Amino acid sequence: MNDTCVESRARETEVLIVVRGQAPLAEAEILLAHARAAILAGRDIQLDLRDAEHLHAGVLQVLIAFERAARKRGLKFELTGQSDSARRTLALAGLASWPATELQ
């Protein structure tokens, strides 16, 4: 059984990163490792928050940082799904329209 809330799946040209369940601060380091590997491999990133129940602030910081890092390297970053809880958390953090289509 996989105890982590974060997993990644390599696809043809991108990496799908899935965050599900409770994503506490301890998951931020795991998320960072998955994101770093995808960026270093030069793969576009798809993020699925469809089954995320809670996103700790540290996890949000990692998500924002790796979205910016991916875009700076010319990689696509796409949010493919989000739960109502994830949507509310992003909105409360001032990220209702995150990720933006272009870097500010």
Secondary structure as a PSIPRED ss2 file (coil, helix, strand):
# PSIPRED VFORMAT (PSIPRED V4.0)

   1 M C   1.000  0.000  0.000
   2 N C   1.000  0.000  0.000
   3 D C   1.000  0.000  0.000
   4 T C   1.000  0.000  0.000
   5 C C   1.000  0.000  0.000
   6 V E   0.000  0.000  1.000
   7 E E   0.000  0.000  1.000
   8 S E   0.000  0.000  1.000
   9 R E   0.000  0.000  1.000
  10 A E   0.000  0.000  1.000
  11 R C   1.000  0.000  0.000
  12 E C   1.000  0.000  0.000
  13 T C   1.000  0.000  0.000
  14 E E   0.000  0.000  1.000
  15 V E   0.000  0.000  1.000
  16 L E   0.000  0.000  1.000
  17 I E   0.000  0.000  1.000
  18 V E   0.000  0.000  1.000
  19 V E   0.000  0.000  1.000
  20 R E   0.000  0.000  1.000
  21 G E   0.000  0.000  1.000
  22 Q E   0.000  0.000  1.000
  23 A E   0.000  0.000  1.000
  24 P C   1.000  0.000  0.000
  25 L C   1.000  0.000  0.000
  26 A H   0.000  1.000  0.000
  27 E H   0.000  1.000  0.000
  28 A H   0.000  1.000  0.000
  29 E H   0.000  1.000  0.000
  30 I H   0.000  1.000  0.000
  31 L H   0.000  1.000  0.000
  32 L H   0.000  1.000  0.000
  33 A H   0.000  1.000  0.000
  34 H H   0.000  1.000  0.000
  35 A H   0.000  1.000  0.000
  36 R H   0.000  1.000  0.000
  37 A H   0.000  1.000  0.000
  38 A H   0.000  1.000  0.000
  39 I H   0.000  1.000  0.000
  40 L H   0.000  1.000  0.000
  41 A C   1.000  0.000  0.000
  42 G C   1.000  0.000  0.000
  43 R C   1.000  0.000  0.000
  44 D E   0.000  0.000  1.000
  45 I E   0.000  0.000  1.000
  46 Q E   0.000  0.000  1.000
  47 L E   0.000  0.000  1.000
  48 D E   0.000  0.000  1.000
  49 L E   0.000  0.000  1.000
  50 R E   0.000  0.000  1.000
  51 D E   0.000  0.000  1.000
  52 A E   0.000  0.000  1.000
  53 E E   0.000  0.000  1.000
  54 H E   0.000  0.000  1.000
  55 L E   0.000  0.000  1.000
  56 H C   1.000  0.000  0.000
  57 A H   0.000  1.000  0.000
  58 G H   0.000  1.000  0.000
  59 V H   0.000  1.000  0.000
  60 L H   0.000  1.000  0.000
  61 Q H   0.000  1.000  0.000
  62 V H   0.000  1.000  0.000
  63 L H   0.000  1.000  0.000
  64 I H   0.000  1.000  0.000
  65 A H   0.000  1.000  0.000
  66 F H   0.000  1.000  0.000
  67 E H   0.000  1.000  0.000
  68 R H   0.000  1.000  0.000
  69 A H   0.000  1.000  0.000
  70 A H   0.000  1.000  0.000
  71 R H   0.000  1.000  0.000
  72 K H   0.000  1.000  0.000
  73 R C   1.000  0.000  0.000
  74 G C   1.000  0.000  0.000
  75 L C   1.000  0.000  0.000
  76 K C   1.000  0.000  0.000
  77 F E   0.000  0.000  1.000
  78 E E   0.000  0.000  1.000
  79 L E   0.000  0.000  1.000
  80 T E   0.000  0.000  1.000
  81 G E   0.000  0.000  1.000
  82 Q E   0.000  0.000  1.000
  83 S C   1.000  0.000  0.000
  84 D H   0.000  1.000  0.000
  85 S H   0.000  1.000  0.000
  86 A H   0.000  1.000  0.000
  87 R H   0.000  1.000  0.000
  88 R H   0.000  1.000  0.000
  89 T H   0.000  1.000  0.000
  90 L H   0.000  1.000  0.000
  91 A H   0.000  1.000  0.000
  92 L H   0.000  1.000  0.000
  93 A C   1.000  0.000  0.000
  94 G C   1.000  0.000  0.000
  95 L C   1.000  0.000  0.000
  96 A C   1.000  0.000  0.000
  97 S C   1.000  0.000  0.000
  98 W C   1.000  0.000  0.000
  99 P C   1.000  0.000  0.000
 100 A C   1.000  0.000  0.000
 101 T C   1.000  0.000  0.000
 102 E C   1.000  0.000  0.000
 103 L C   1.000  0.000  0.000
 104 Q C   1.000  0.000  0.000
